[in-house]
Amino acid sequence: MQNKTKFNIISRVYLYILLLAIYAPIAIVIIYSFTNSKSIGNWKGFSLDLYVSLFNGTGQNADAIGRAALNTIIIAVAASTIATVLGSFAAVGLHNLRGRWRQAITFANDIPMINPDIITGISLFLLFISLGITQGYATIILAHVTFCTPYVVLSVMPRLKQMNNNVYEAALDLGATPFQAFRKVVIPEIRTGMVSGFMLSFVLSIDDFAVSVFTKGNNGLETLSTYIYSDARKGGLTPELRAISSIVVIVLMLLLIIGNMRADKKKSSFQFFNV
């Protein structure tokens, strides 16, 4: 009993140290976004100047940061939407396969997730060059769809396994077309998985750097990740980047909290009706 108690204490201490190592740097960036200082570590008192200059466009490179943030959001929304649609249809098709075909396609779906991002980025870069495709919004969105879609498939598959296939067949027997049965029966069953897949794709798209830097082209298109990298190579980070980074982190955390609350609420409702 004592050994079990010691093990639990050690496990908790390890967990707290791990969480501290992960979130301490993020917390430092957020804290120093509320002071008007050119570098982290030099606290000059509480101030919202960085946020004001960011939104007013009066700060150093504020316009460039704003454009990079807007590009990031547009690319993330577009890529996540496309990946959610493609991944949902792919999950339904994969769910209906049997035998070796299902195993083979499941393995193929897992490859983009275990493949290093830099390899994916270089491969897509060479593909676009060989096809003579001009790099820009289209190529970077296609690239993000490529690595986001497998995550949508994984998010939707558990919902399909829980679904009663007899309901879909009953809808067909009652005169519904395959599309009507899919829209009225299948989509409501997998909607939570689709939402989870969209949110995961959105976060992955915003976070991506390796694929974006190889597929954005040389036309001045920048995302937040590529802009931060370029800015850091010049010898330091623009102070307003602390503000925009804090906003991104807080928004993503709110989305995660809302998603978990919705999932817990639906799970509680399901358990209530089963009682």
N, C-alpha and C positions, 0 to 999 in steps of 0.2 A: 504493500500500500504506500509506504514511504517512497519507494523507488518510482512509483507511478506519479506521486505528487511532485517529486524532483524533476521528473521528465516533463511534466506539464509546465512547471515554472521555467525550465530551460527553453521549452518550445515557445512560450509566450515572450520571453526575453529576446530570443532570436527573431521572432516575428516583429517585435517593436523596433529592433535595430534595423531590420530589413526595410520596414516602412519608413523609418527615419531617413535611411540612406536614399530611398526613392523620392520622398516628398520634401526633404529639407531644401534641396536646390530650387525646387519649384516655389517653395514658400519664401525663400530669400529673394527670388526675382519679383514675386508679388509685393513683398514688403518694400523693396527699393524702387518699385514703380510709383510709390507715393512720396517720393522726395525728388527735388530738382537737383540731381547730381549726375555728372557725366559718367561716373563709374560706380559699380557696386562696391560697398565698403565705406563709402564716404557719405554718411547720413547728414543732411543739411536741414532737417526738420520736416514735418509733415507738409506735403504740398500736392496739389492736383495739376500742377503745371504741365506735366508730361501728357496727361490725358487731354487737357485743354488744347495744348499745341498740336496733339495728334488729330483731334477732331476739327480744329480750326485750320489745319494745314499750315500753321505758322512755324512749326518746329523744324529741326534739321532733318531734311529728307522725308518730311511728313507726307508729302504728296506721293512719293515713290512707295512708301510703306502702305499707304492707303490703297494704291493700285494693286500692290502685291497681295494685300488682304482680300480685296475684291476678286482678283483672279483666283485666289485660293478657294473662296466660297463658291464661285461660279463653277469651277472645275469639280469641286467636291460634290456639289448638288447634282450636277449633270452626270458625273461618273457613278454616283451612288444610285441615282434613279435608274439609269440604264442597267447597272449591275444587278439591281434588285429585280427588275423585270426578267432579264436573261437568266439570272440564278434561280428564280422561282420556277420558270418553265423547265430549266435544266433539272432541277430537283424532282419535279413531277415526272419527267421522262426517266430519270435515273431510278426513281421509286418503282416504276412499272417494269423495269428490266429485271431479268433473272439470270442466274448462272454466271458464266465467265465474262459476259459482256458487262454486267454490272460491276464486277470486280475490276475489270480493266478500266472502265470509265471513272470509277471511284479513285483508282490509283492516279489516273491522268488529272483528275480534279485536285488531288493533293499536291501535285508537283509544283504549281505556282506558289503554294504556301510555304513549302520547305526549301524552295529555290532561293538563293541569296538575291536580295533586291538589285544589287549591282549587276548580276548576271542577267536578270530580267531586263534591266534598263539598257545594257549594251546590246542584247539580242534584239529588242524592239528598235533601238537606234539603227542597227544594221539593216533590219527589215525595212524600215521607212526609207532609208537611203537607197537600198537596192530597188525599191518600187518607185523611186523618184517622187515621194510624197513630201511636200513642203511642211516642215515642222512648225507647230504652233498650237492653238487651242485644240484642234481636232486630234492631233497625235497624242497630246498629253492626256486628253480625256479617254481616248482609246486605250492608252497604256494603263491608266488607273482602272478602267473597266476590267482589263485583263487580270490584274491581281486582286480586285475586289470581288469579282463574281464567285470564285470558289468559296469565299467566306459566307456569301449569301446562301449557296447550296448547303453548306454545313448547318446554317441557322434554320433553314426550312425543312430539312430532312427529318429531324426529330418530330416535328408537327405532323408530317405525312405518315410517319410510323404509328402515331397515336390515333390517326383518323380511321374511321370505320368506312372501308371501301364499299360496303353494301349500300350506303346512303347515296353515293355517286351513281351506282348501278340502278338504284331505285328511281333516281331522278330521270335517267335515260328511259327506263321502262314506262314512266308516266308521261313521256312525250317531250321531254326537254332535249334540246340539241346538245352535243358535246360542249360547245362553248357556253351555253346557258348553265349546264350542270357544273362546269368548271367555275363560272362566275358566282353562282348561287351556293354551291356546296363546298368546293375545294378552297377557294380564296378565303372565305370566312374562317376555315379551319387552320389555314397556314398564315393568317394575317399577322399574328404576333411574331412568328418567325421572320416574316418579310420585314416588319418594323425593326426587329433586332438586327437583321442583315443590313438594312439601310443605315442604321446608326453606326454599326461597326465599319461599314464601307466609308461612311462620311469621315469618321475619325482616322481611318487608315489613309484616306486621300489627303486630308489636311496634314497628317504627320509625314507623308512620304517626301523623301529627298532624292534618293539614288535613282529612282525611275524618272522623276521629274527633270532632273538636271540633264539627262541624256535625251529626253524627248521634247523639250520645250523649244528647241531651236535657237537661232541667233537673232531673232527679230525684236528683242527687248522684252519678251514675255517673262515675267518673274512671279513665282509663288513666294509665300512667306519663308519657306524653308530654303529655297535657292537664294532669296534676297539676303537672308540672315547670313548664309555662307559667304556670299559675295562681300557683304559688309564687314564680316569678321576678317576676311583676307586683307582688307584695307588697313588693318591695325587696331580695330576696336568696333564695338557695337554702338549704333545710334541709340541714345537714351530712350527715345520713344518706342523702341522695340520692346522694352520692358513692359510698357503699358499695353501694347497690342498682344504680347505673349500672355500677360495676365488675363486679358479679356477672353482670349481663346481658351485658356485653361478653365476659367470659371464657367464659360458657356458649355464646354464639353462635360464638365462635372455636373452641371445642372441637367443636361440631357441624360446623363447616366443615372442620376438620382431619379428623375422622372420615369425613365424606362424601368428601373427596378421597382419603383412604387406601383406602376401600372401592372407589372408582372405579378407582384405580391398580391395586389388587389384582385386580379383575375384568379389567382391560385386560391385565395381565401373564398371567393364566391363559388368556385368549383367545389371546394370541400364542403361548403355550407349546403349546396344543393344535393350533394351525395350523402349527407347525413340522414 
